[in-house]
Amino acid sequence: MAFQPIWDHQLQRVFAYEALVRGPAGEGSGTVLSQVTPKSKYAFDQACRVTAIRFATELGLPHDCYLSINFLPNAIYDPETCIRATLEAARQFGFPHNRIMFEMTEHESMDDTSHFKAIIEAYQRLGFTTAIDDFGQGFSGLHLLSNFQPNIIKIDMGLVQGIATDRVRQAIVEGIVVMAERLGIELVAEGIEQVADLNMLLKLGIRYHQGYLLARPGFEMLPPLTADMLHRLS
């Protein structure tokens, strides 16, 4: 398991650490996920949640910081039942469950919108923060938003990278900002690798940022932002 920080520009601190799946030798998430079969998807999803909570506790995740966990919506047959292992892990490790954020990726097939709506609403009802990851990459994001609203939208790197000099990307992201404000949804820009892109995102009013420019994922560690980047962001 690796962790990457999400920076809160307004409060000038790390808002959350996203838990990223890694193999035992540090293999990337793509390699690991390619080995997950439909039959093993539920067990894999549950194991990732418990592992993320355990590592976050052992590594000393700050008390004012969220733990962000990616989950597989299609692995969940019933939200109330499938969340029990997460709640038990949080209790076992003394980790407040209201500091857990669940990210649902737009990569997942979204054929049954009512199923995803039930998951989001159940998680919010239980006190979890919810997010749609990779927003803008696929074609289902706006359709999902018309049916249910997460707490957070993570703007896909495809819209973020190169935004400093791309008027089309700027216009699209500006539209997302307006939409999010009206819906009461927070925005995270992910995949930031260039200072110029970061500056443009700040100009557009995006508060939360994530990417290699700020910090690369740390394998079994909570990587801090570099001193140079902290200076740039202050």
Backbone as CSV, one residue per row, in Angstrom:
resi,resn,N_x,N_y,N_z,CA_x,CA_y,CA_z,C_x,C_y,C_z
1,MET,0.846,-1.187,0.000,0.000,0.000,0.000,0.887,1.244,0.000
2,ALA,0.547,2.195,-0.868,1.269,3.466,-0.918,0.290,4.586,-0.582
3,PHE,0.844,5.751,-0.232,-0.004,6.881,0.148,0.489,8.153,-0.533
4,GLN,-0.465,8.979,-0.993,-0.130,10.253,-1.631,-0.991,11.355,-1.014
5,PRO,-0.377,12.485,-0.657,-1.138,13.551,0.001,-2.014,14.356,-0.951
6,ILE,-3.105,14.869,-0.413,-3.966,15.841,-1.082,-3.846,17.134,-0.283
7,TRP,-3.447,18.205,-0.950,-3.128,19.461,-0.274,-4.337,20.403,-0.240
8,ASP,-4.562,21.005,0.930,-5.606,22.012,1.116,-4.945,23.380,1.057
9,HIS,-5.128,24.097,-0.055,-4.452,25.388,-0.220,-5.003,26.432,0.744
10,GLN,-6.278,26.362,1.039,-6.889,27.365,1.915,-6.349,27.283,3.332
11,LEU,-6.252,26.077,3.866,-5.764,25.892,5.238,-4.269,25.632,5.305
12,GLN,-3.617,25.506,4.150,-2.172,25.298,4.077,-1.724,24.062,4.856
13,ARG,-2.392,22.958,4.589,-2.023,21.694,5.231,-2.510,20.535,4.374
14,VAL,-2.039,19.343,4.714,-2.510,18.143,4.017,-3.940,17.849,4.463
15,PHE,-4.819,17.737,3.496,-6.234,17.459,3.758,-6.482,15.963,3.922
16,ALA,-5.805,15.156,3.102,-6.014,13.707,3.117,-4.810,12.996,2.522
17,TYR,-4.705,11.728,2.834,-3.758,10.841,2.153,-4.573,9.774,1.441
18,GLU,-4.334,9.644,0.139,-5.017,8.606,-0.627,-4.220,7.313,-0.560
19,ALA,-4.901,6.221,-0.195,-4.275,4.901,-0.167,-4.317,4.315,-1.572
20,LEU,-3.155,3.932,-2.088,-3.028,3.410,-3.450,-2.523,1.972,-3.405
21,VAL,-3.208,1.093,-4.102,-2.857,-0.330,-4.093,-1.483,-0.547,-4.720
22,ARG,-0.659,-1.332,-4.044,0.644,-1.737,-4.558,0.858,-3.212,-4.252
23,GLY,1.644,-3.876,-5.089,1.987,-5.268,-4.848,3.046,-5.379,-3.768
24,PRO,3.373,-6.592,-3.331,4.357,-6.790,-2.261,5.737,-6.254,-2.601
25,ALA,6.053,-6.156,-3.892,7.347,-5.613,-4.313,7.194,-4.203,-4.874
26,GLY,6.051,-3.568,-4.571,5.818,-2.213,-5.036,5.195,-2.115,-6.411
27,GLU,4.670,-3.220,-6.946,4.035,-3.188,-8.262,2.865,-2.204,-8.269
28,GLY,2.644,-1.559,-9.409,1.589,-0.565,-9.533,0.197,-1.154,-9.455
29,SER,-0.785,-0.263,-9.286,-2.166,-0.708,-9.124,-2.681,-1.449,-10.354
30,GLY,-2.245,-1.036,-11.550,-2.693,-1.706,-12.765,-2.301,-3.167,-12.787
31,THR,-1.071,-3.441,-12.363,-0.589,-4.824,-12.313,-1.385,-5.639,-11.311
32,VAL,-1.643,-5.044,-10.153,-2.374,-5.751,-9.102,-3.821,-5.994,-9.519
33,LEU,-4.482,-4.951,-10.021,-5.897,-5.070,-10.378,-6.128,-6.032,-11.539
34,SER,-5.134,-6.172,-12.414,-5.284,-7.087,-13.551,-5.390,-8.539,-13.099
35,GLN,-4.974,-8.820,-11.884,-5.015,-10.179,-11.360,-6.279,-10.456,-10.544
36,VAL,-7.112,-9.425,-10.387,-8.345,-9.585,-9.615,-9.444,-10.111,-10.532
37,THR,-10.000,-11.252,-10.192,-11.074,-11.855,-10.981,-12.428,-11.400,-10.437
38,PRO,-13.492,-11.543,-11.227,-14.825,-11.191,-10.721,-15.167,-11.903,-9.412
39,LYS,-14.736,-13.158,-9.287,-15.038,-13.914,-8.070,-14.268,-13.399,-6.855
40,SER,-13.073,-12.851,-7.095,-12.247,-12.398,-5.975,-12.386,-10.902,-5.703
41,LYS,-13.216,-10.221,-6.494,-13.310,-8.759,-6.398,-13.770,-8.300,-5.013
42,TYR,-14.790,-8.964,-4.460,-15.312,-8.558,-3.154,-14.258,-8.719,-2.067
43,ALA,-13.607,-9.883,-2.025,-12.582,-10.135,-1.010,-11.418,-9.158,-1.160
44,PHE,-11.038,-8.863,-2.402,-9.950,-7.917,-2.657,-10.325,-6.524,-2.167
45,ASP,-11.528,-6.083,-2.484,-11.999,-4.765,-2.060,-11.991,-4.647,-0.541
46,GLN,-12.492,-5.656,0.133,-12.537,-5.637,1.595,-11.135,-5.644,2.200
47,ALA,-10.239,-6.439,1.626,-8.864,-6.519,2.136,-8.144,-5.185,1.982
48,CYS,-8.376,-4.502,0.868,-7.730,-3.201,0.639,-8.174,-2.180,1.674
49,ARG,-9.443,-2.186,2.010,-9.960,-1.243,3.003,-9.291,-1.459,4.359
50,VAL,-9.279,-2.714,4.790,-8.704,-3.036,6.098,-7.214,-2.712,6.127
51,THR,-6.504,-3.052,5.051,-5.065,-2.776,4.976,-4.788,-1.282,5.024
52,ALA,-5.589,-0.495,4.316,-5.403,0.958,4.308,-5.594,1.543,5.699
53,ILE,-6.618,1.095,6.397,-6.881,1.597,7.749,-5.762,1.187,8.698
54,ARG,-5.296,-0.045,8.569,-4.214,-0.519,9.441,-2.940,0.293,9.234
55,PHE,-2.538,0.476,7.966,-1.323,1.234,7.688,-1.462,2.685,8.129
56,ALA,-2.614,3.297,7.858,-2.813,4.697,8.244,-2.659,4.870,9.746
57,THR,-3.158,3.903,10.495,-3.037,3.960,11.953,-1.593,3.757,12.389
58,GLU,-0.942,2.736,11.845,0.435,2.427,12.236,1.413,3.525,11.825
59,LEU,1.138,4.196,10.697,2.030,5.249,10.211,1.757,6.593,10.873
60,GLY,0.704,6.658,11.678,0.423,7.888,12.411,-0.228,8.975,11.576
61,LEU,-1.267,8.621,10.824,-1.991,9.627,10.054,-2.453,10.737,10.993
62,PRO,-2.153,12.007,10.671,-2.539,13.118,11.555,-4.039,13.122,11.856
63,HIS,-4.393,13.600,13.037,-5.788,13.559,13.479,-6.694,14.497,12.689
64,ASP,-6.107,15.490,12.003,-6.920,16.416,11.213,-6.909,16.049,9.731
65,CYS,-6.562,14.797,9.443,-6.348,14.354,8.064,-7.284,13.190,7.729
66,TYR,-7.831,13.200,6.519,-8.671,12.102,6.054,-7.818,10.988,5.447
67,LEU,-8.369,9.782,5.492,-7.809,8.646,4.769,-8.731,8.376,3.592
68,SER,-8.209,8.481,2.381,-9.011,8.271,1.180,-8.758,6.871,0.624
69,ILE,-9.830,6.115,0.454,-9.744,4.728,0.004,-10.539,4.557,-1.286
70,ASN,-9.895,4.019,-2.307,-10.601,3.677,-3.540,-11.381,2.381,-3.325
71,PHE,-12.598,2.334,-3.838,-13.362,1.097,-3.694,-13.996,0.712,-5.026
72,LEU,-14.388,-0.544,-5.112,-14.969,-1.095,-6.332,-16.479,-1.230,-6.141
73,PRO,-17.273,-0.298,-6.669,-18.728,-0.348,-6.462,-19.364,-1.662,-6.902
74,ASN,-18.845,-2.241,-7.977,-19.436,-3.489,-8.475,-19.129,-4.690,-7.584
75,ALA,-18.238,-4.496,-6.598,-17.940,-5.573,-5.654,-18.914,-5.564,-4.478
76,ILE,-19.738,-4.528,-4.403,-20.636,-4.354,-3.263,-22.038,-4.828,-3.636
77,TYR,-22.505,-5.861,-2.948,-23.843,-6.373,-3.241,-24.892,-5.708,-2.360
78,ASP,-24.482,-5.250,-1.167,-25.379,-4.516,-0.272,-24.533,-3.557,0.561
79,PRO,-24.746,-2.243,0.456,-23.884,-1.276,1.147,-23.816,-1.477,2.657
80,GLU,-24.956,-1.696,3.286,-24.996,-1.823,4.744,-24.237,-3.064,5.214
81,THR,-24.350,-4.156,4.467,-23.669,-5.397,4.840,-22.176,-5.322,4.557
82,CYS,-21.830,-4.797,3.399,-20.431,-4.802,2.963,-19.565,-3.790,3.702
83,ILE,-20.179,-2.870,4.425,-19.398,-1.868,5.149,-18.984,-2.376,6.535
84,ARG,-19.506,-3.509,6.944,-19.255,-3.997,8.306,-17.780,-4.240,8.580
85,ALA,-17.061,-4.815,7.607,-15.634,-5.082,7.813,-14.854,-3.782,7.969
86,THR,-15.265,-2.740,7.233,-14.612,-1.439,7.349,-14.844,-0.848,8.732
87,LEU,-16.084,-0.892,9.196,-16.410,-0.361,10.521,-15.688,-1.139,11.614
88,GLU,-15.594,-2.447,11.453,-14.902,-3.269,12.440,-13.412,-2.960,12.452
89,ALA,-12.813,-2.762,11.271,-11.389,-2.410,11.200,-11.140,-1.053,11.844
90,ALA,-12.024,-0.098,11.585,-11.887,1.227,12.200,-11.969,1.117,13.718
91,ARG,-12.890,0.304,14.206,-13.019,0.108,15.655,-11.781,-0.582,16.224
92,GLN,-11.318,-1.619,15.538,-10.166,-2.393,16.005,-8.907,-1.540,16.119
93,PHE,-8.691,-0.662,15.127,-7.471,0.150,15.111,-7.668,1.535,15.726
94,GLY,-8.862,1.788,16.246,-9.120,3.079,16.877,-9.099,4.233,15.896
95,PHE,-9.562,3.975,14.671,-9.552,5.001,13.624,-10.970,5.536,13.437
96,PRO,-11.205,6.834,13.674,-12.563,7.389,13.528,-13.086,7.213,12.104
97,HIS,-14.224,6.573,11.953,-14.709,6.289,10.596,-15.143,7.553,9.865
98,ASN,-15.407,8.643,10.612,-15.768,9.886,9.930,-14.555,10.597,9.331
99,ARG,-13.375,9.998,9.456,-12.174,10.509,8.788,-11.816,9.653,7.568
100,ILE,-12.743,8.810,7.141,-12.520,7.973,5.959,-13.303,8.538,4.777
101,MET,-12.630,8.664,3.653,-13.259,9.098,2.406,-13.185,7.946,1.407
102,PHE,-14.312,7.625,0.792,-14.356,6.568,-0.214,-14.425,7.186,-1.605
103,GLU,-13.497,6.774,-2.480,-13.455,7.252,-3.859,-13.996,6.184,-4.804
104,MET,-14.971,6.566,-5.588,-15.531,5.682,-6.602,-15.009,6.127,-7.960
105,THR,-14.314,5.251,-8.641,-13.705,5.634,-9.907,-14.701,5.575,-11.054
106,GLU,-14.519,6.473,-12.018,-15.368,6.495,-13.204,-14.995,5.366,-14.165
107,HIS,-13.909,4.608,-13.837,-13.534,3.459,-14.673,-14.576,2.350,-14.577
108,GLU,-15.245,2.261,-13.422,-16.200,1.184,-13.199,-17.421,1.335,-14.114
109,SER,-17.959,0.222,-14.562,-19.174,0.246,-15.369,-20.330,0.788,-14.535
110,MET,-21.071,1.735,-15.084,-22.125,2.407,-14.339,-23.512,2.054,-14.879
111,ASP,-23.730,0.811,-15.224,-24.992,0.414,-15.835,-26.177,0.580,-14.877
112,ASP,-25.968,0.266,-13.604,-27.051,0.330,-12.620,-26.842,1.553,-11.728
113,THR,-27.367,2.690,-12.168,-27.174,3.932,-11.419,-27.787,3.858,-10.035
114,SER,-28.913,3.185,-9.896,-29.577,3.095,-8.594,-28.696,2.387,-7.572
115,HIS,-27.897,1.424,-8.033,-26.984,0.706,-7.137,-25.913,1.644,-6.602
116,PHE,-25.347,2.461,-7.474,-24.309,3.394,-7.051,-24.887,4.482,-6.150
117,LYS,-26.095,4.910,-6.458,-26.759,5.902,-5.615,-26.977,5.349,-4.215
118,ALA,-27.387,4.094,-4.130,-27.615,3.465,-2.825,-26.326,3.389,-2.016
119,ILE,-25.205,3.101,-2.686,-23.912,3.030,-1.995,-23.521,4.395,-1.449
120,ILE,-23.565,5.418,-2.307,-23.174,6.764,-1.893,-24.038,7.249,-0.737
121,GLU,-25.344,7.084,-0.854,-26.251,7.563,0.187,-26.069,6.801,1.492
122,ALA,-25.809,5.496,1.408,-25.573,4.700,2.619,-24.287,5.136,3.306
123,TYR,-23.230,5.354,2.535,-21.953,5.776,3.105,-22.059,7.158,3.736
124,GLN,-22.755,8.069,3.073,-22.934,9.406,3.638,-23.765,9.341,4.916
125,ARG,-24.766,8.503,4.926,-25.619,8.351,6.101,-24.826,7.820,7.294
126,LEU,-23.824,6.980,7.022,-22.994,6.406,8.081,-21.871,7.344,8.519
127,GLY,-21.740,8.490,7.866,-20.744,9.475,8.274,-19.466,9.480,7.471
128,PHE,-19.392,8.688,6.398,-18.215,8.692,5.533,-18.301,9.847,4.536
129,THR,-17.140,10.318,4.091,-17.072,11.271,2.992,-16.984,10.476,1.691
130,THR,-17.649,10.953,0.645,-17.670,10.223,-0.623,-17.114,11.091,-1.751
131,ALA,-16.524,10.430,-2.739,-15.925,11.152,-3.863,-16.072,10.349,-5.148
132,ILE,-16.181,11.064,-6.269,-16.079,10.451,-7.593,-14.691,10.765,-8.117
133,ASP,-13.933,9.732,-8.426,-12.558,9.879,-8.910,-12.553,9.972,-10.441
134,ASP,-11.487,10.550,-10.990,-11.278,10.603,-12.448,-12.436,11.278,-13.179
135,PHE,-13.041,12.293,-12.561,-14.187,12.954,-13.180,-13.757,13.653,-14.467
136,GLY,-14.474,13.376,-15.539,-14.150,13.975,-16.823,-13.436,13.025,-17.759
137,GLN,-13.021,11.864,-17.241,-12.329,10.907,-18.105,-13.305,10.102,-18.944
138,GLY,-14.378,9.639,-18.311,-15.368,8.831,-19.017,-16.566,9.665,-19.434
139,PHE,-17.655,8.981,-19.713,-18.858,9.659,-20.181,-19.980,9.625,-19.143
140,SER,-19.723,9.029,-17.987,-20.807,8.803,-17.034,-20.862,9.832,-15.918
141,GLY,-19.842,10.680,-15.788,-19.762,11.587,-14.657,-20.963,12.485,-14.481
142,LEU,-21.363,13.193,-15.529,-22.502,14.102,-15.436,-23.798,13.341,-15.196
143,HIS,-23.916,12.169,-15.794,-25.108,11.345,-15.561,-25.191,10.936,-14.096
144,LEU,-24.062,10.562,-13.515,-24.048,10.196,-12.100,-24.458,11.375,-11.234
145,LEU,-23.916,12.560,-11.528,-24.218,13.740,-10.722,-25.693,14.117,-10.784
146,SER,-26.339,13.824,-11.887,-27.759,14.148,-12.000,-28.614,13.242,-11.121
147,ASN,-28.037,12.136,-10.656,-28.778,11.182,-9.826,-28.370,11.213,-8.358
148,PHE,-27.117,11.507,-8.079,-26.666,11.621,-6.686,-25.433,12.502,-6.629
149,GLN,-25.220,13.104,-5.471,-24.121,14.043,-5.323,-23.147,13.565,-4.240
150,PRO,-21.899,13.320,-4.614,-20.871,12.988,-3.623,-20.443,14.261,-2.898
151,ASN,-19.627,14.107,-1.887,-19.085,15.280,-1.190,-17.979,15.943,-1.991
152,ILE,-17.258,15.124,-2.769,-16.071,15.607,-3.475,-16.034,15.055,-4.893
153,ILE,-15.562,15.877,-5.828,-15.264,15.434,-7.187,-13.769,15.612,-7.410
154,LYS,-13.112,14.568,-7.921,-11.693,14.653,-8.262,-11.573,14.782,-9.782
155,ILE,-11.084,15.930,-10.222,-10.985,16.207,-11.653,-9.836,15.411,-12.252
156,ASP,-10.125,14.679,-13.304,-9.145,13.791,-13.928,-7.939,14.553,-14.464
157,MET,-6.783,13.900,-14.423,-5.548,14.522,-14.885,-5.606,14.907,-16.366
158,GLY,-6.468,14.253,-17.131,-6.601,14.595,-18.538,-7.085,16.014,-18.754
159,LEU,-7.827,16.553,-17.796,-8.266,17.942,-17.856,-7.294,18.877,-17.157
160,VAL,-6.499,18.332,-16.247,-5.592,19.138,-15.426,-4.266,19.410,-16.129
161,GLN,-3.675,18.373,-16.703,-2.345,18.521,-17.296,-2.409,19.329,-18.590
162,GLY,-1.658,20.419,-18.614,-1.650,21.305,-19.771,-2.668,22.421,-19.703
163,ILE,-3.388,22.532,-18.589,-4.450,23.528,-18.473,-3.922,24.960,-18.504
164,ALA,-2.656,25.142,-18.153,-2.078,26.489,-18.110,-2.130,27.184,-19.458
165,THR,-2.023,26.425,-20.532,-1.961,27.019,-21.873,-3.093,26.561,-22.785
166,ASP,-4.066,25.853,-22.238,-5.148,25.290,-23.052,-6.478,25.945,-22.670
167,ARG,-6.984,26.804,-23.536,-8.208,27.541,-23.227,-9.427,26.625,-23.150
168,VAL,-9.406,25.528,-23.896,-10.527,24.588,-23.842,-10.590,23.923,-22.471
169,ARG,-9.451,23.426,-21.992,-9.409,22.819,-20.659,-9.806,23.839,-19.593
170,GLN,-9.332,25.052,-19.734,-9.679,26.100,-18.775,-11.186,26.327,-18.732
171,ALA,-11.816,26.377,-19.896,-13.260,26.607,-19.956,-14.036,25.445,-19.341
172,ILE,-13.588,24.213,-19.624,-14.271,23.034,-19.075,-14.159,23.005,-17.557
173,VAL,-12.944,23.209,-17.045,-12.737,23.172,-15.594,-13.467,24.327,-14.921
174,GLU,-13.474,25.483,-15.552,-14.216,26.616,-14.996,-15.700,26.272,-14.877
175,GLY,-16.234,25.566,-15.870,-17.620,25.123,-15.807,-17.853,24.131,-14.678
176,ILE,-16.885,23.238,-14.457,-16.987,22.278,-13.352,-16.981,23.009,-12.015
177,VAL,-16.160,24.054,-11.906,-16.095,24.842,-10.668,-17.452,25.475,-10.369
178,VAL,-18.069,26.085,-11.371,-19.379,26.720,-11.188,-20.421,25.678,-10.787
179,MET,-20.430,24.550,-11.477,-21.377,23.482,-11.179,-21.202,22.973,-9.751
180,ALA,-19.945,22.741,-9.348,-19.667,22.220,-8.010,-20.111,23.202,-6.934
181,GLU,-19.887,24.475,-7.159,-20.303,25.483,-6.182,-21.814,25.452,-5.983
182,ARG,-22.552,25.331,-7.066,-24.016,25.314,-6.975,-24.525,24.055,-6.288
183,LEU,-23.798,22.954,-6.434,-24.212,21.682,-5.833,-23.623,21.464,-4.444
184,GLY,-22.754,22.371,-4.005,-22.129,22.219,-2.690,-21.110,21.104,-2.635
185,ILE,-20.393,20.895,-3.735,-19.399,19.825,-3.837,-17.998,20.426,-3.882
186,GLU,-17.065,19.847,-3.128,-15.672,20.291,-3.152,-14.950,19.649,-4.338
187,LEU,-13.886,20.318,-4.802,-13.124,19.828,-5.947,-11.671,19.558,-5.585
188,VAL,-11.155,18.453,-6.106,-9.733,18.120,-6.024,-9.210,18.013,-7.453
189,ALA,-8.124,18.715,-7.751,-7.459,18.560,-9.050,-6.344,17.542,-8.870
190,GLU,-6.365,16.459,-9.658,-5.359,15.411,-9.498,-4.449,15.325,-10.718
191,GLY,-3.289,14.727,-10.505,-2.340,14.561,-11.597,-1.548,15.812,-11.919
192,ILE,-1.386,16.711,-10.947,-0.657,17.963,-11.188,0.843,17.678,-11.233
193,GLU,1.480,18.091,-12.323,2.918,17.850,-12.484,3.707,19.115,-12.813
194,GLN,3.012,20.200,-13.172,3.700,21.424,-13.572,3.234,22.606,-12.724
195,VAL,4.183,23.485,-12.366,3.861,24.659,-11.557,2.853,25.550,-12.273
196,ALA,3.016,25.716,-13.577,2.105,26.577,-14.336,0.666,26.067,-14.272
197,ASP,0.494,24.748,-14.330,-0.854,24.177,-14.221,-1.429,24.423,-12.830
198,LEU,-0.603,24.255,-11.808,-1.049,24.506,-10.441,-1.506,25.951,-10.281
199,ASN,-0.735,26.879,-10.808,-1.094,28.294,-10.703,-2.425,28.584,-11.392
200,MET,-2.654,27.961,-12.537,-3.927,28.162,-13.236,-5.090,27.584,-12.439
201,LEU,-4.891,26.415,-11.837,-5.937,25.798,-11.023,-6.282,26.673,-9.826
202,LEU,-5.264,27.281,-9.231,-5.505,28.212,-8.127,-6.291,29.423,-8.621
203,LYS,-5.939,29.915,-9.784,-6.637,31.060,-10.376,-8.108,30.739,-10.631
204,LEU,-8.382,29.494,-11.005,-9.756,29.071,-11.269,-10.533,28.788,-9.986
205,GLY,-9.851,28.825,-8.845,-10.532,28.686,-7.567,-10.596,27.290,-6.997
206,ILE,-9.708,26.402,-7.440,-9.709,25.032,-6.916,-8.840,24.959,-5.667
207,ARG,-9.437,24.485,-4.611,-8.809,24.516,-3.281,-7.883,23.336,-3.012
208,TYR,-8.226,22.146,-3.502,-7.490,20.929,-3.153,-6.690,20.425,-4.354
209,HIS,-5.451,19.973,-4.084,-4.538,19.596,-5.164,-3.786,18.309,-4.828
210,GLN,-3.501,17.530,-5.888,-2.797,16.258,-5.726,-1.985,15.984,-6.985
211,GLY,-0.792,15.430,-6.820,0.007,15.075,-7.988,1.483,15.006,-7.670
212,TYR,2.260,14.545,-8.647,3.697,14.370,-8.458,4.403,15.678,-8.130
213,LEU,3.860,16.814,-8.601,4.490,18.096,-8.303,4.542,18.339,-6.804
214,LEU,3.495,17.938,-6.100,3.432,18.145,-4.661,4.157,17.038,-3.906
215,ALA,3.878,15.795,-4.271,4.551,14.653,-3.642,4.195,13.381,-4.394
216,ARG,5.178,12.533,-4.615,4.922,11.225,-5.216,4.390,10.270,-4.147
217,PRO,3.659,9.233,-4.552,3.195,8.253,-3.569,4.376,7.629,-2.834
218,GLY,4.194,7.414,-1.541,5.223,6.774,-0.738,4.797,5.367,-0.372
219,PHE,5.642,4.377,-0.655,5.310,2.983,-0.368,5.412,2.736,1.132
220,GLU,4.276,2.395,1.739,4.177,2.136,3.172,4.720,3.305,3.995
221,MET,4.433,4.529,3.548,4.824,5.735,4.280,3.882,6.873,3.894
222,LEU,3.864,7.922,4.732,3.075,9.118,4.466,4.036,10.211,4.023
223,PRO,4.248,10.385,2.708,5.250,11.336,2.236,4.835,12.781,2.494
224,PRO,5.753,13.609,2.994,5.448,15.031,3.183,5.655,15.793,1.881
225,LEU,5.133,16.998,1.821,5.454,17.872,0.705,6.876,18.376,0.882
226,THR,7.565,18.636,-0.222,8.933,19.140,-0.137,8.922,20.566,0.392
227,ALA,10.042,20.979,0.987,10.156,22.337,1.518,9.955,23.372,0.416
228,ASP,10.490,23.070,-0.780,10.343,23.994,-1.906,8.880,24.142,-2.296
229,MET,8.146,23.038,-2.313,6.743,23.117,-2.693,5.919,23.815,-1.619
230,LEU,6.237,23.591,-0.361,5.542,24.294,0.716,5.739,25.798,0.586
231,HIS,6.953,26.193,0.187,7.245,27.618,-0.009,6.433,28.168,-1.180
232,ARG,6.328,27.410,-2.261,5.575,27.859,-3.434,4.085,28.001,-3.116
233,LEU,3.579,27.126,-2.264,2.152,27.106,-1.967,1.749,28.096,-0.885
234,SER,2.709,28.646,-0.173,2.387,29.556,0.932,2.067,30.950,0.430
